Amino acid sequence: MSTTADGLQPGELHAGELFGALVEPALNSMNFLNEISIRYPEAVSLAAGRPAEEFFEIGSIERYLRRFCQHLEQDLGYSEAEVRRALFQYGRTKGIVHGLIAANLAIDEGIEVDPESIVVTVGCQEAMVLVLRALRTGPTDVLLAFTPNYVGLTGAARLVELPVLPVAAGPGGIDLDDLEVQLRRARAAGLRPRGCYVMPDFANPSGLSLELAERRRLLQIAATEGILLLEDNPYGLFHHADGQHQPTLKALDEHRCVVYLGSFAKTAMPGARVGYVVADQQVIDSTGQRSLLADELSKIKSMLTVNTSPISQAVVGGKLLENDCSLVQANERERGVYTRNMRQMLEGLAARFPDPEKGIRFNAPVGGFFVVVTVPFPVDDSLLERSAADYGVLWTSMHHFYEPGAVVNALRLSCSTVTPAQIETGLDRLAMLINDELKMRS
Ligand SMILES: Cc1ncc(COP(=O)(O)O)c(C=O)c1O
């Protein structure tokens, strides 16, 4: 076999000659977290941020498909050939369930948007890539994001080579004074802040939510500073039964400062891979012609995934139709499970770690999937590996959500896909691990 000048055999590539970010941990953290749960299938997983599986029903997929086809025929007047084409063919780049999504946003969130400003995407993940790609025009463009930050956003930003400047977390997950400081500092350094990514409701990983006054101030800052807010909201509907549902930033947005990133992964099914972006901003070209930002994003999408699978859209559309376009209604049982599990997890943590003097603390989110436990020692993937192999419990190290190399004394627990019995077993095992670590270090 011949060897090339740089010592490679045919079929071999130097890692250094691929996109640089591929060797960075940020791009591998999702894979790592998936892979460890495959390697330790017997371990109790308090790691996965997946929706509850107990209500998944194979027959519902066919039912949703039928319901959507019926809608095309009866509500929209499609002929049978047109229905067939809508499902089997390439389709509209911006998607075919935009009208249903607009209805859903109006019903569940009080967000009134023109369906034309919606692009249906392959999961929220694609929506992030489209928006970040559009905003990144040159090397001085930057995005701001509150730390700890969702790894999917960090990875998407790396793919389009848009640096993310960290902003400090306040009690609700964001420190608005620091946001103003970081904006000033970035501009003084010749950088151009294009937007700020934010999860106002039950954030991943912190579980925290913003107060109404903070939401209003954040919108005010965005309008004054001329930046977009990229609002990501996959967990917003999962507030506890007795908890208050705060309005989204988009519902409060009077100046079109908010690009709203939506996901059906937690409220319908992640397997469909359907998400969307609401981008109702006006884009003005050099001749004064106006278009919607959604239309600009759809040009990028046409070169990335062409269109979102119409079959997947039909399944999600059918679920929306079956529930009068309300995902609050569709998720009543799931919300009950999450509320029950979160309470059990918080009570279980309080029972096992009653003495704050030992330095073990945890927050108390009022919805969503996640709780953060802080411990008096660094947490990393080697500790997770040991936790999985020797103690039989999985969780997520919080260092994945910080700058590379950060030392973080915290772990994230998820309560969404476990039974009450598994929560008890998982917490017993976690307590054993933490107590052994404390003994070893004392
Ligand atoms: C903050 C955040 N955004 C978005 C998503 C979902 O993205 P997708 O719709 O691509 O599954 C998740 C899923 O874990 C998430 O935690």
The ligand as an SDF file (V2000), in Angstrom:
LIG
                    3D

 16 16  0  0  0  0  0  0  0  0999 V2000
  -31.8940   23.9270   26.5460 C   0  0  0  0  0  0  0  0  0  0  0  0
  -32.2900   22.9750   25.4780 C   0  0  0  0  0  0  0  0  0  0  0  0
  -32.6070   23.4320   24.2660 N   0  0  0  0  0  0  0  0  0  0  0  0
  -33.0550   22.5990   23.3090 C   0  0  0  0  0  0  0  0  0  0  0  0
  -33.1750   21.2430   23.5520 C   0  0  0  0  0  0  0  0  0  0  0  0
  -33.8260   20.2860   22.5840 C   0  0  0  0  0  0  0  0  0  0  0  0
  -33.3960   20.3310   21.3610 O   0  0  0  0  0  0  0  0  0  0  0  0
  -34.0350   19.3770   20.2450 P   0  0  0  0  0  0  0  0  0  0  0  0
  -35.3980   19.9240   19.9190 O   0  0  0  0  0  0  0  0  0  0  0  0
  -33.0610   19.5380   19.1380 O   0  0  0  0  0  0  0  0  0  0  0  0
  -34.0990   17.9820   20.7850 O   0  0  0  0  0  0  0  0  0  0  0  0
  -32.7900   20.7260   24.7670 C   0  0  0  0  0  0  0  0  0  0  0  0
  -32.8140   19.2740   24.9840 C   0  0  0  0  0  0  0  0  0  0  0  0
  -32.2040   18.6960   25.8250 O   0  0  0  0  0  0  0  0  0  0  0  0
  -32.3720   21.6100   25.7710 C   0  0  0  0  0  0  0  0  0  0  0  0
  -32.0760   21.1620   26.9880 O   0  0  0  0  0  0  0  0  0  0  0  0
  1  2  1  0
  2  3  1  0
  2 15  2  0
  3  4  2  0
  4  5  1  0
  5  6  1  0
  5 12  2  0
  6  7  1  0
  7  8  1  0
  8  9  2  0
  8 10  1  0
  8 11  1  0
 12 13  1  0
 12 15  1  0
 13 14  2  0
 15 16  1  0
M  END
$$$$
